[in-house]
Amino acid sequence: MSQLTDWSNFYVIVGSSAGALIGLQFVVLTLIAQRPRQGVAEAGAAFSTPSVVHFAVVLLLSAVMSAPWHMVTAVAVLWGLVGLGGIVYSVVVVRRLQIQTVYKPVFEDWLFHAVLPLVAYAMLAVSALVALYRERPALFLVGAATLIFLFVGIHNAWDATTWHVFHKAKQNSEDDR
């Protein structure tokens, strides 16, 4: 499948980035875990876990897209299933955002934790259907969705890390008073 071969470098770069960022995310979460606090588990499920899931989806898509497929139909079914599963997961994340009590989400949080991932998962699901008729546009949809997951994961991991760092600094300065 020459169509997929043309994408091999893209998925090597994106997949490697996602793998490295998953490791970094675990290091940060380990450092943050030293500060147990009530409600943190619910907030972690709403804010941190989705970042790891998005990086894992990028890694999975990179592996799937780099495999030596003979027809795009089989791989389209896989990325379509990931898209449908991700839509369900996005609904779960929205529910988690609503029930956690540690932090009140603002517009940016809803955009990066709910809207953009849902759009990317929908793009995957739609691209599976598009692939039945037009392979090239479907591959661009999958590539765009993969980048959205990567950038959303980077944004969310950075946002969570800086929130914890500055929130802890604020707490420490209040405790010193």
OpenMM code with the backbone's topology and positions (N, CA, C; nanometers):
from openmm import Vec3, app, unit

residues = "MET SER GLN LEU THR ASP TRP SER ASN PHE TYR VAL ILE VAL GLY SER SER ALA GLY ALA LEU ILE GLY LEU GLN PHE VAL VAL LEU THR LEU ILE ALA GLN ARG PRO ARG GLN GLY VAL ALA GLU ALA GLY ALA ALA PHE SER THR PRO SER VAL VAL HIS PHE ALA VAL VAL LEU LEU LEU SER ALA VAL MET SER ALA PRO TRP HIS MET VAL THR ALA VAL ALA VAL LEU TRP GLY LEU VAL GLY LEU GLY GLY ILE VAL TYR SER VAL VAL VAL VAL ARG ARG LEU GLN ILE GLN THR VAL TYR LYS PRO VAL PHE GLU ASP TRP LEU PHE HIS ALA VAL LEU PRO LEU VAL ALA TYR ALA MET LEU ALA VAL SER ALA LEU VAL ALA LEU TYR ARG GLU ARG PRO ALA LEU PHE LEU VAL GLY ALA ALA THR LEU ILE PHE LEU PHE VAL GLY ILE HIS ASN ALA TRP ASP ALA THR THR TRP HIS VAL PHE HIS LYS ALA LYS GLN ASN SER GLU ASP ASP ARG".split()
positions = [
    Vec3(0.0836, -0.1177, 0.0000),
    Vec3(0.0000, 0.0000, 0.0000),
    Vec3(0.0880, 0.1240, 0.0000),
    Vec3(0.1087, 0.1796, -0.1150),
    Vec3(0.1958, 0.2968, -0.1257),
    Vec3(0.1387, 0.4170, -0.0512),
    Vec3(0.0060, 0.4234, -0.0401),
    Vec3(-0.0547, 0.5357, 0.0327),
    Vec3(-0.0053, 0.5399, 0.1770),
    Vec3(-0.0004, 0.4245, 0.2438),
    Vec3(0.0442, 0.4199, 0.3827),
    Vec3(0.1951, 0.4362, 0.3938),
    Vec3(0.2682, 0.3854, 0.2972),
    Vec3(0.4142, 0.3981, 0.2981),
    Vec3(0.4553, 0.5444, 0.2978),
    Vec3(0.3812, 0.6260, 0.2256),
    Vec3(0.4109, 0.7694, 0.2202),
    Vec3(0.3992, 0.8359, 0.3571),
    Vec3(0.3264, 0.7746, 0.4481),
    Vec3(0.3026, 0.8317, 0.5801),
    Vec3(0.3973, 0.7762, 0.6867),
    Vec3(0.4852, 0.6862, 0.6521),
    Vec3(0.5661, 0.6168, 0.7528),
    Vec3(0.6503, 0.7127, 0.8383),
    Vec3(0.7161, 0.8103, 0.7784),
    Vec3(0.7968, 0.9050, 0.8569),
    Vec3(0.7110, 0.9871, 0.9527),
    Vec3(0.5934, 1.0274, 0.9070),
    Vec3(0.5010, 1.1029, 0.9911),
    Vec3(0.4691, 1.0241, 1.1176),
    Vec3(0.4334, 0.8973, 1.1019),
    Vec3(0.3939, 0.8174, 1.2172),
    Vec3(0.5124, 0.7755, 1.3031),
    Vec3(0.6307, 0.7662, 1.2471),
    Vec3(0.7499, 0.7401, 1.3284),
    Vec3(0.7757, 0.8596, 1.4202),
    Vec3(0.7659, 0.9787, 1.3660),
    Vec3(0.7890, 1.1002, 1.4449),
    Vec3(0.6799, 1.1182, 1.5508),
    Vec3(0.5556, 1.1088, 1.5091),
    Vec3(0.4439, 1.1310, 1.6002),
    Vec3(0.4384, 1.0214, 1.7065),
    Vec3(0.4570, 0.8968, 1.6661),
    Vec3(0.4538, 0.7862, 1.7619),
    Vec3(0.5660, 0.7939, 1.8630),
    Vec3(0.6855, 0.8284, 1.8177),
    Vec3(0.7986, 0.8436, 1.9099),
    Vec3(0.7728, 0.9562, 2.0090),
    Vec3(0.7168, 1.0643, 1.9609),
    Vec3(0.6841, 1.1767, 2.0496),
    Vec3(0.5827, 1.1343, 2.1545),
    Vec3(0.4804, 1.0634, 2.1117),
    Vec3(0.3773, 1.0196, 2.2061),
    Vec3(0.4350, 0.9247, 2.3099),
    Vec3(0.5194, 0.8320, 2.2675),
    Vec3(0.5819, 0.7391, 2.3614),
    Vec3(0.6656, 0.8112, 2.4656),
    Vec3(0.7450, 0.9061, 2.4214),
    Vec3(0.8282, 0.9831, 2.5141),
    Vec3(0.7426, 1.0655, 2.6093),
    Vec3(0.6360, 1.1237, 2.5579),
    Vec3(0.5498, 1.2070, 2.6417),
    Vec3(0.4708, 1.1248, 2.7430),
    Vec3(0.4363, 1.0009, 2.7090),
    Vec3(0.3715, 0.9134, 2.8068),
    Vec3(0.4657, 0.8927, 2.9248),
    Vec3(0.5925, 0.8639, 2.8969),
    Vec3(0.6905, 0.8457, 3.0035),
    Vec3(0.7065, 0.9699, 3.0883),
    Vec3(0.7144, 1.0844, 3.0237),
    Vec3(0.7277, 1.2113, 3.0966),
    Vec3(0.6052, 1.2366, 3.1834),
    Vec3(0.4880, 1.2065, 3.1305),
    Vec3(0.3641, 1.2261, 3.2060),
    Vec3(0.3651, 1.1423, 3.3340),
    Vec3(0.4146, 1.0184, 3.3255),
    Vec3(0.4207, 0.9338, 3.4449),
    Vec3(0.5199, 0.9880, 3.5478),
    Vec3(0.6306, 1.0443, 3.5014),
    Vec3(0.7269, 1.1050, 3.5935),
    Vec3(0.6617, 1.2219, 3.6669),
    Vec3(0.5944, 1.3074, 3.5943),
    Vec3(0.5291, 1.4231, 3.6550),
    Vec3(0.4213, 1.3781, 3.7525),
    Vec3(0.3402, 1.2799, 3.7133),
    Vec3(0.2345, 1.2322, 3.8017),
    Vec3(0.2918, 1.1709, 3.9287),
    Vec3(0.4062, 1.1051, 3.9163),
    Vec3(0.4716, 1.0477, 4.0337),
    Vec3(0.5167, 1.1572, 4.1294),
    Vec3(0.5722, 1.2631, 4.0758),
    Vec3(0.6161, 1.3747, 4.1606),
    Vec3(0.4977, 1.4442, 4.2269),
    Vec3(0.3898, 1.4579, 4.1534),
    Vec3(0.2714, 1.5249, 4.2065),
    Vec3(0.2018, 1.4373, 4.3105),
    Vec3(0.2125, 1.3055, 4.2959),
    Vec3(0.1437, 1.2125, 4.3857),
    Vec3(0.1907, 1.2251, 4.5305),
    Vec3(0.3015, 1.2908, 4.5528),
    Vec3(0.3511, 1.3093, 4.6884),
    Vec3(0.2639, 1.4059, 4.7675),
    Vec3(0.1704, 1.4694, 4.6993),
    Vec3(0.0833, 1.5663, 4.7651),
    Vec3(-0.0608, 1.5164, 4.7690),
    Vec3(-0.0909, 1.4120, 4.8463),
    Vec3(-0.2283, 1.3632, 4.8482),
    Vec3(-0.3239, 1.4701, 4.9025),
    Vec3(-0.4402, 1.4738, 4.8453),
    Vec3(-0.5393, 1.5728, 4.8843),
    Vec3(-0.6771, 1.5179, 4.8501),
    Vec3(-0.7772, 1.5526, 4.9259),
    Vec3(-0.9111, 1.5015, 4.9027),
    Vec3(-0.9617, 1.5467, 4.7656),
    Vec3(-1.0218, 1.4533, 4.6919),
    Vec3(-1.0786, 1.4836, 4.5609),
    Vec3(-0.9798, 1.4765, 4.4473),
    Vec3(-0.8520, 1.4509, 4.4767),
    Vec3(-0.7504, 1.4486, 4.3721),
    Vec3(-0.7711, 1.3322, 4.2758),
    Vec3(-0.8185, 1.2189, 4.3264),
    Vec3(-0.8406, 1.1030, 4.2388),
    Vec3(-0.9426, 1.1361, 4.1304),
    Vec3(-1.0511, 1.2023, 4.1688),
    Vec3(-1.1535, 1.2397, 4.0706),
    Vec3(-1.0986, 1.3411, 3.9707),
    Vec3(-1.0200, 1.4358, 4.0191),
    Vec3(-0.9605, 1.5358, 3.9301),
    Vec3(-0.8584, 1.4706, 3.8375),
    Vec3(-0.7820, 1.3754, 3.8893),
    Vec3(-0.6854, 1.3042, 3.8061),
    Vec3(-0.7533, 1.2285, 3.6938),
    Vec3(-0.8675, 1.1660, 3.7257),
    Vec3(-0.9427, 1.0929, 3.6234),
    Vec3(-1.0001, 1.1875, 3.5181),
    Vec3(-1.0255, 1.3111, 3.5585),
    Vec3(-1.0811, 1.4090, 3.4652),
    Vec3(-0.9745, 1.4823, 3.3855),
    Vec3(-0.8596, 1.5088, 3.4482),
    Vec3(-0.7597, 1.5934, 3.3838),
    Vec3(-0.6332, 1.5197, 3.3399),
    Vec3(-0.5798, 1.4304, 3.4215),
    Vec3(-0.4521, 1.3652, 3.3877),
    Vec3(-0.4684, 1.2400, 3.3035),
    Vec3(-0.5615, 1.1547, 3.3411),
    Vec3(-0.5802, 1.0287, 3.2686),
    Vec3(-0.6087, 1.0504, 3.1201),
    Vec3(-0.6952, 1.1450, 3.0837),
    Vec3(-0.7192, 1.1651, 2.9401),
    Vec3(-0.5922, 1.2002, 2.8613),
    Vec3(-0.4994, 1.2725, 2.9222),
    Vec3(-0.3749, 1.3054, 2.8515),
    Vec3(-0.2978, 1.1789, 2.8185),
    Vec3(-0.2888, 1.0880, 2.9144),
    Vec3(-0.2200, 0.9611, 2.8898),
    Vec3(-0.2951, 0.8813, 2.7842),
    Vec3(-0.4281, 0.8821, 2.7911),
    Vec3(-0.5088, 0.8102, 2.6913),
    Vec3(-0.4839, 0.8678, 2.5521),
    Vec3(-0.4805, 0.9995, 2.5397),
    Vec3(-0.4578, 1.0610, 2.4080),
    Vec3(-0.3191, 1.0261, 2.3536),
    Vec3(-0.2175, 1.0289, 2.4414),
    Vec3(-0.0839, 0.9888, 2.3973),
    Vec3(-0.0832, 0.8420, 2.3558),
    Vec3(-0.1545, 0.7576, 2.4289),
    Vec3(-0.1616, 0.6149, 2.3950),
    Vec3(-0.2332, 0.5934, 2.2616),
    Vec3(-0.3357, 0.6740, 2.2349),
    Vec3(-0.4063, 0.6640, 2.1058),
    Vec3(-0.3119, 0.7023, 1.9921),
    Vec3(-0.2321, 0.8065, 2.0122),
    Vec3(-0.1340, 0.8458, 1.9109),
    Vec3(-0.0353, 0.7325, 1.8868),
    Vec3(0.0122, 0.6719, 1.9941),
    Vec3(0.1059, 0.5606, 1.9833),
    Vec3(0.0402, 0.4426, 1.9112),
    Vec3(-0.0839, 0.4109, 1.9475),
    Vec3(-0.1574, 0.3016, 1.8823),
    Vec3(-0.1778, 0.3298, 1.7336),
    Vec3(-0.2249, 0.4499, 1.7018),
    Vec3(-0.2473, 0.4845, 1.5605),
    Vec3(-0.1165, 0.4802, 1.4822),
    Vec3(-0.0081, 0.5244, 1.5440),
    Vec3(0.1219, 0.5213, 1.4769),
    Vec3(0.1636, 0.3780, 1.4474),
    Vec3(0.1421, 0.2888, 1.5427),
    Vec3(0.1766, 0.1484, 1.5209),
    Vec3(0.0869, 0.0861, 1.4137),
    Vec3(-0.0424, 0.1121, 1.4240),
    Vec3(-0.1377, 0.0560, 1.3268),
    Vec3(-0.1080, 0.1072, 1.1858),
    Vec3(-0.0816, 0.2363, 1.1756),
    Vec3(-0.0589, 0.2952, 1.0432),
    Vec3(0.0767, 0.2567, 0.9852),
    Vec3(0.1679, 0.2112, 1.0703),
    Vec3(0.3000, 0.1712, 1.0217),
    Vec3(0.3078, 0.0237, 0.9867),
    Vec3(0.2067, -0.0521, 1.0201),
    Vec3(0.2064, -0.1956, 0.9894),
    Vec3(0.1930, -0.2157, 0.8384),
    Vec3(0.2422, -0.3273, 0.7876),
    Vec3(0.2382, -0.3521, 0.6416),
    Vec3(0.1019, -0.4057, 0.5944),
    Vec3(0.0035, -0.3199, 0.5908),
    Vec3(-0.1303, -0.3596, 0.5467),
    Vec3(-0.1327, -0.3774, 0.3952),
    Vec3(-0.2187, -0.4666, 0.3489),
    Vec3(-0.2348, -0.4861, 0.2042),
    Vec3(-0.3523, -0.4055, 0.1500),
    Vec3(-0.4473, -0.3775, 0.2382),
    Vec3(-0.5640, -0.2985, 0.1983),
    Vec3(-0.5960, -0.1982, 0.3088),
    Vec3(-0.6450, -0.0842, 0.2707),
    Vec3(-0.6771, 0.0201, 0.3682),
    Vec3(-0.8033, -0.0160, 0.4476),
    Vec3(-0.8850, -0.1055, 0.3968),
    Vec3(-1.0108, -0.1393, 0.4633),
    Vec3(-0.9886, -0.1917, 0.6047),
    Vec3(-0.8933, -0.2824, 0.6228),
    Vec3(-0.8685, -0.3408, 0.7547),
    Vec3(-0.8224, -0.2350, 0.8545),
    Vec3(-0.7305, -0.1524, 0.8141),
    Vec3(-0.6805, -0.0482, 0.9037),
    Vec3(-0.7892, 0.0569, 0.9288),
    Vec3(-0.8735, 0.0828, 0.8305),
    Vec3(-0.9829, 0.1788, 0.8482),
    Vec3(-1.0811, 0.1291, 0.9533),
    Vec3(-1.1066, 0.0007, 0.9562),
    Vec3(-1.1947, -0.0563, 1.0579),
    Vec3(-1.1343, -0.0324, 1.1966),
    Vec3(-1.0047, -0.0530, 1.2103),
    Vec3(-0.9379, -0.0321, 1.3391),
    Vec3(-0.9459, 0.1124, 1.3845),
    Vec3(-0.9116, 0.2052, 1.2950),
    Vec3(-0.9155, 0.3448, 1.3393),
    Vec3(-1.0593, 0.3924, 1.3570),
    Vec3(-1.1538, 0.3330, 1.2859),
    Vec3(-1.2952, 0.3639, 1.3082),
    Vec3(-1.3413, 0.3191, 1.4456),
    Vec3(-1.2971, 0.1991, 1.4873),
    Vec3(-1.3312, 0.1495, 1.6212),
    Vec3(-1.2686, 0.2367, 1.7305),
    Vec3(-1.1454, 0.2800, 1.7071),
    Vec3(-1.0807, 0.3709, 1.8025),
    Vec3(-1.1619, 0.5010, 1.8099),
    Vec3(-1.2071, 0.5502, 1.6970),
    Vec3(-1.2872, 0.6729, 1.6950),
    Vec3(-1.4178, 0.6569, 1.7709),
    Vec3(-1.4888, 0.5477, 1.7483),
    Vec3(-1.6157, 0.5254, 1.8183),
    Vec3(-1.5940, 0.5064, 1.9679),
    Vec3(-1.4912, 0.4294, 2.0043),
    Vec3(-1.4593, 0.4120, 2.1458),
    Vec3(-1.4197, 0.5435, 2.2105),
    Vec3(-1.3476, 0.6249, 2.1354),
    Vec3(-1.3059, 0.7552, 2.1863),
    Vec3(-1.4215, 0.8509, 2.2071),
    Vec3(-1.5219, 0.8421, 2.1224),
    Vec3(-1.6412, 0.9261, 2.1406),
    Vec3(-1.7082, 0.8911, 2.2741),
    Vec3(-1.7198, 0.7617, 2.3010),
    Vec3(-1.7763, 0.7178, 2.4294),
    Vec3(-1.6882, 0.7659, 2.5444),
    Vec3(-1.5556, 0.7511, 2.5295),
    Vec3(-1.4632, 0.7956, 2.6342),
    Vec3(-1.4742, 0.9467, 2.6565),
    Vec3(-1.4942, 1.0231, 2.5502),
    Vec3(-1.5089, 1.1687, 2.5638),
    Vec3(-1.6293, 1.2047, 2.6495),
    Vec3(-1.7371, 1.1306, 2.6343),
    Vec3(-1.8560, 1.1531, 2.7172),
    Vec3(-1.8231, 1.1232, 2.8641),
    Vec3(-1.7470, 1.0172, 2.8883),
    Vec3(-1.7044, 0.9826, 3.0250),
    Vec3(-1.6192, 1.0957, 3.0836),
    Vec3(-1.5280, 1.1493, 3.0037),
    Vec3(-1.4410, 1.2587, 3.0514),
    Vec3(-1.5241, 1.3820, 3.0859),
    Vec3(-1.6216, 1.4149, 3.0025),
    Vec3(-1.7081, 1.5300, 3.0313),
    Vec3(-1.7785, 1.5094, 3.1650),
    Vec3(-1.8263, 1.3899, 3.1880),
    Vec3(-1.8931, 1.3599, 3.3157),
    Vec3(-1.7946, 1.3755, 3.4325),
    Vec3(-1.6736, 1.3279, 3.4137),
    Vec3(-1.5716, 1.3405, 3.5188),
    Vec3(-1.5361, 1.4860, 3.5451),
    Vec3(-1.5303, 1.5660, 3.4404),
    Vec3(-1.5027, 1.7090, 3.4577),
    Vec3(-1.6115, 1.7752, 3.5416),
    Vec3(-1.7342, 1.7303, 3.5226),
    Vec3(-1.8462, 1.7899, 3.5942),
    Vec3(-1.8512, 1.7492, 3.7412),
    Vec3(-1.8103, 1.6247, 3.7736),
    Vec3(-1.8276, 1.5781, 3.9115),
    Vec3(-1.7079, 1.6035, 4.0030),
    Vec3(-1.5899, 1.6258, 3.9462),
    Vec3(-1.4740, 1.6520, 4.0323),
    Vec3(-1.4904, 1.7890, 4.0963),
    Vec3(-1.4342, 1.8033, 4.2174),
    Vec3(-1.4559, 1.9261, 4.2949),
    Vec3(-1.3276, 2.0029, 4.3261),
    Vec3(-1.2139, 1.9547, 4.2775),
    Vec3(-1.0858, 2.0180, 4.3083),
    Vec3(-1.0680, 2.1490, 4.2315),
    Vec3(-1.1217, 2.1533, 4.1114),
    Vec3(-1.0962, 2.2666, 4.0225),
    Vec3(-1.2199, 2.2915, 3.9374),
    Vec3(-1.2573, 2.4159, 3.9192),
    Vec3(-1.3707, 2.4500, 3.8337),
    Vec3(-1.3200, 2.4774, 3.6921),
    Vec3(-1.3557, 2.3889, 3.5965),
    Vec3(-1.3066, 2.4063, 3.4591),
    Vec3(-1.3548, 2.5377, 3.3966),
    Vec3(-1.2648, 2.5994, 3.3208),
    Vec3(-1.2957, 2.7206, 3.2456),
    Vec3(-1.3045, 2.6837, 3.0975),
    Vec3(-1.3307, 2.7821, 3.0121),
    Vec3(-1.3491, 2.7556, 2.8687),
    Vec3(-1.2335, 2.6760, 2.8097),
    Vec3(-1.1110, 2.7158, 2.8396),
    Vec3(-0.9932, 2.6473, 2.7847),
    Vec3(-0.9915, 2.4996, 2.8239),
    Vec3(-1.0320, 2.4696, 2.9466),
    Vec3(-1.0369, 2.3307, 2.9912),
    Vec3(-1.1403, 2.2513, 2.9118),
    Vec3(-1.2580, 2.3088, 2.8939),
    Vec3(-1.3613, 2.2402, 2.8162),
    Vec3(-1.3159, 2.2201, 2.6718),
    Vec3(-1.2471, 2.3191, 2.6163),
    Vec3(-1.1988, 2.3086, 2.4788),
    Vec3(-1.0981, 2.1943, 2.4643),
    Vec3(-0.9969, 2.1911, 2.5531),
    Vec3(-0.8884, 2.0945, 2.5385),
    Vec3(-0.9170, 1.9573, 2.6008),
    Vec3(-1.0102, 1.9504, 2.6932),
    Vec3(-1.0402, 1.8218, 2.7564),
    Vec3(-1.1656, 1.7567, 2.7005),
    Vec3(-1.2519, 1.8337, 2.6364),
    Vec3(-1.3776, 1.7780, 2.5872),
    Vec3(-1.3967, 1.7985, 2.4366),
    Vec3(-1.3942, 1.9231, 2.3922),
    Vec3(-1.4312, 1.9533, 2.2537),
    Vec3(-1.3293, 1.8990, 2.1527),
    Vec3(-1.2030, 1.9374, 2.1671),
    Vec3(-1.1025, 1.8942, 2.0683),
    Vec3(-1.0839, 1.7424, 2.0638),
    Vec3(-1.0773, 1.6728, 2.1795),
    Vec3(-1.0683, 1.5267, 2.1703),
    Vec3(-1.1919, 1.4652, 2.1023),
    Vec3(-1.3100, 1.5169, 2.1340),
    Vec3(-1.4312, 1.4653, 2.0701),
    Vec3(-1.4260, 1.4862, 1.9194),
    Vec3(-1.3811, 1.6021, 1.8772),
    Vec3(-1.3666, 1.6306, 1.7334),
    Vec3(-1.2675, 1.5324, 1.6699),
    Vec3(-1.1549, 1.5091, 1.7363),
    Vec3(-1.0539, 1.4184, 1.6816),
    Vec3(-1.1061, 1.2749, 1.6730),
    Vec3(-1.1766, 1.2297, 1.7765),
    Vec3(-1.2336, 1.0946, 1.7714),
    Vec3(-1.3398, 1.0851, 1.6625),
    Vec3(-1.4205, 1.1890, 1.6460),
    Vec3(-1.5205, 1.1901, 1.5385),
    Vec3(-1.4525, 1.1872, 1.4015),
    Vec3(-1.3397, 1.2590, 1.3888),
    Vec3(-1.2643, 1.2569, 1.2623),
    Vec3(-1.2176, 1.1155, 1.2307),
    Vec3(-1.1727, 1.0423, 1.3332),
    Vec3(-1.1304, 0.9036, 1.3115),
    Vec3(-1.2470, 0.8184, 1.2637),
    Vec3(-1.3607, 0.8324, 1.3304),
    Vec3(-1.4777, 0.7529, 1.2923),
    Vec3(-1.5219, 0.7860, 1.1496),
    Vec3(-1.5262, 0.9137, 1.1173),
    Vec3(-1.5675, 0.9555, 0.9821),
    Vec3(-1.4653, 0.9112, 0.8779),
    Vec3(-1.3377, 0.9198, 0.9132),
    Vec3(-1.2339, 0.8817, 0.8163),
    Vec3(-1.2420, 0.7347, 0.7792),
    Vec3(-1.2918, 0.6517, 0.8690),
    Vec3(-1.3093, 0.5094, 0.8372),
    Vec3(-1.4118, 0.4922, 0.7260),
    Vec3(-1.5156, 0.5732, 0.7285),
    Vec3(-1.6160, 0.5678, 0.6212),
    Vec3(-1.5621, 0.6288, 0.4924),
    Vec3(-1.4912, 0.7396, 0.5068),
    Vec3(-1.4339, 0.8061, 0.3892),
    Vec3(-1.3353, 0.7133, 0.3182),
    Vec3(-1.2617, 0.6328, 0.3946),
    Vec3(-1.1600, 0.5432, 0.3380),
    Vec3(-1.2196, 0.4415, 0.2415),
    Vec3(-1.3462, 0.4098, 0.2581),
    Vec3(-1.4107, 0.3143, 0.1673),
    Vec3(-1.4217, 0.3696, 0.0252),
    Vec3(-1.4236, 0.5028, 0.0147),
    Vec3(-1.4420, 0.5671, -0.1150),
    Vec3(-1.3187, 0.6436, -0.1625),
    Vec3(-1.2491, 0.7085, -0.0688),
    Vec3(-1.1338, 0.7908, -0.1049),
    Vec3(-1.0264, 0.7749, 0.0017),
    Vec3(-0.9225, 0.6989, -0.0292),
    Vec3(-0.8182, 0.6692, 0.0686),
    Vec3(-0.7373, 0.7925, 0.1089),
    Vec3(-0.6968, 0.8699, 0.0125),
    Vec3(-0.6072, 0.9825, 0.0414),
    Vec3(-0.6681, 1.0826, 0.1401),
    Vec3(-0.7902, 1.1314, 0.1183),
    Vec3(-0.8479, 1.2241, 0.2169),
    Vec3(-0.8652, 1.1589, 0.3547),
    Vec3(-0.8972, 1.0298, 0.3560),
    Vec3(-0.9132, 0.9593, 0.4835),
    Vec3(-0.7812, 0.9580, 0.5606),
    Vec3(-0.6718, 0.9359, 0.4909),
    Vec3(-0.5411, 0.9343, 0.5564),
    Vec3(-0.5049, 1.0715, 0.6128),
    Vec3(-0.5439, 1.1765, 0.5446),
    Vec3(-0.5197, 1.3112, 0.5971),
    Vec3(-0.6064, 1.3389, 0.7207),
    Vec3(-0.7286, 1.2873, 0.7210),
    Vec3(-0.8132, 1.3022, 0.8399),
    Vec3(-0.7518, 1.2305, 0.9598),
    Vec3(-0.7013, 1.1102, 0.9377),
    Vec3(-0.6372, 1.0351, 1.0467),
    Vec3(-0.5117, 1.1094, 1.0938),
    Vec3(-0.4330, 1.1590, 1.0016),
    Vec3(-0.3133, 1.2352, 1.0385),
    Vec3(-0.3478, 1.3597, 1.1184),
    Vec3(-0.4530, 1.4311, 1.0768),
    Vec3(-0.4949, 1.5515, 1.1494),
    Vec3(-0.5455, 1.5151, 1.2891),
    Vec3(-0.6240, 1.4085, 1.2993),
    Vec3(-0.6746, 1.3653, 1.4306),
    Vec3(-0.5582, 1.3270, 1.5218),
    Vec3(-0.4601, 1.2588, 1.4669),
    Vec3(-0.3436, 1.2177, 1.5444),
    Vec3(-0.2691, 1.3396, 1.5989),
    Vec3(-0.2524, 1.4401, 1.5160),
    Vec3(-0.1864, 1.5627, 1.5630),
    Vec3(-0.2692, 1.6352, 1.6690),
    Vec3(-0.4009, 1.6356, 1.6519),
    Vec3(-0.4860, 1.6978, 1.7540),
    Vec3(-0.4655, 1.6276, 1.8878),
    Vec3(-0.4657, 1.4928, 1.8870),
    Vec3(-0.4428, 1.4188, 2.0118),
    Vec3(-0.3077, 1.4531, 2.0726),
    Vec3(-0.2057, 1.4606, 1.9901),
    Vec3(-0.0714, 1.4902, 2.0397),
    Vec3(-0.0660, 1.6293, 2.1021),
    Vec3(-0.1170, 1.7293, 2.0325),
    Vec3(-0.1124, 1.8654, 2.0837),
    Vec3(-0.2056, 1.8859, 2.2032),
    Vec3(-0.3209, 1.8209, 2.2031),
    Vec3(-0.4106, 1.8278, 2.3188),
    Vec3(-0.3420, 1.7648, 2.4397),
    Vec3(-0.2786, 1.6505, 2.4191),
    Vec3(-0.2075, 1.5850, 2.5290),
    Vec3(-0.0949, 1.6710, 2.5833),
    Vec3(-0.0181, 1.7325, 2.4946),
    Vec3(0.0904, 1.8214, 2.5374),
    Vec3(0.0330, 1.9384, 2.6168),
    Vec3(-0.0689, 2.0030, 2.5626),
    Vec3(-0.1310, 2.1168, 2.6314),
    Vec3(-0.1812, 2.0754, 2.7687),
    Vec3(-0.2559, 1.9655, 2.7750),
    Vec3(-0.3175, 1.9243, 2.9008),
    Vec3(-0.2143, 1.8818, 3.0043),
    Vec3(-0.1102, 1.8127, 2.9597),
    Vec3(-0.0041, 1.7719, 3.0526),
    Vec3(0.0667, 1.8957, 3.1077),
    Vec3(0.0961, 1.9896, 3.0221),
    Vec3(0.1627, 2.1131, 3.0653),
    Vec3(0.0715, 2.1929, 3.1592),
    Vec3(-0.0537, 2.2030, 3.1233),
    Vec3(-0.1504, 2.2771, 3.2040),
    Vec3(-0.1630, 2.2161, 3.3425),
    Vec3(-0.1748, 2.0844, 3.3499),
    Vec3(-0.1871, 2.0166, 3.4796),
    Vec3(-0.0605, 2.0336, 3.5624),
    Vec3(0.0532, 2.0217, 3.4977),
    Vec3(0.1801, 2.0352, 3.5694),
    Vec3(0.1961, 2.1755, 3.6257),
    Vec3(0.1722, 2.2770, 3.5452),
    Vec3(0.1880, 2.4143, 3.5936),
    Vec3(0.0850, 2.4459, 3.7015),
    Vec3(-0.0358, 2.3918, 3.6894),
    Vec3(-0.1367, 2.4156, 3.7930),
    Vec3(-0.0882, 2.3585, 3.9257),
    Vec3(-0.0376, 2.2358, 3.9224),
    Vec3(0.0114, 2.1740, 4.0450),
    Vec3(0.1306, 2.2500, 4.1035),
    Vec3(0.2224, 2.2924, 4.0194),
    Vec3(0.3409, 2.3645, 4.0675),
    Vec3(0.3001, 2.4964, 4.1318),
    Vec3(0.2189, 2.5752, 4.0622),
    Vec3(0.1815, 2.7060, 4.1150),
    Vec3(0.0812, 2.6959, 4.2289),
    Vec3(-0.0046, 2.5965, 4.2236),
    Vec3(-0.1002, 2.5762, 4.3327),
    Vec3(-0.0260, 2.5368, 4.4600),
    Vec3(0.0744, 2.4506, 4.4459),
    Vec3(0.1550, 2.4096, 4.5616),
    Vec3(0.2337, 2.5292, 4.6153),
    Vec3(0.2908, 2.6082, 4.5263),
    Vec3(0.3658, 2.7272, 4.5688),
    Vec3(0.2741, 2.8226, 4.6451),
    Vec3(0.1527, 2.8389, 4.5962),
    Vec3(0.0563, 2.9266, 4.6627),
    Vec3(0.0199, 2.8695, 4.7997),
    Vec3(-0.0037, 2.7382, 4.8065),
    Vec3(-0.0353, 2.6744, 4.9340),
    Vec3(0.0797, 2.6885, 5.0323),
    Vec3(0.2028, 2.6677, 4.9854),
    Vec3(0.3203, 2.6797, 5.0738),
    Vec3(0.3351, 2.8206, 5.1271),
    Vec3(0.3111, 2.9206, 5.0427),
    Vec3(0.3247, 3.0589, 5.0894),
    Vec3(0.2141, 3.0936, 5.1890),
    Vec3(0.0952, 3.0358, 5.1714),
    Vec3(-0.0142, 3.0576, 5.2667),
    Vec3(0.0151, 2.9863, 5.3980),
    Vec3(0.0773, 2.8678, 5.3896),
    Vec3(0.1109, 2.7930, 5.5109),
    Vec3(0.2195, 2.8629, 5.5915),
    Vec3(0.3064, 2.9384, 5.5229),
    Vec3(0.4160, 3.0089, 5.5900),
    Vec3(0.3664, 3.1302, 5.6702),
    Vec3(0.2471, 3.1749, 5.6408),
    Vec3(0.1943, 3.2962, 5.7071),
    Vec3(0.1568, 3.2716, 5.8477),
] * unit.nanometer
topology = app.Topology()
chain = topology.addChain("A")
for resn in residues:
    res = topology.addResidue(resn, chain)
    for name in ("N", "CA", "C"):
        topology.addAtom(name, app.Element.getBySymbol(name[0]), res)
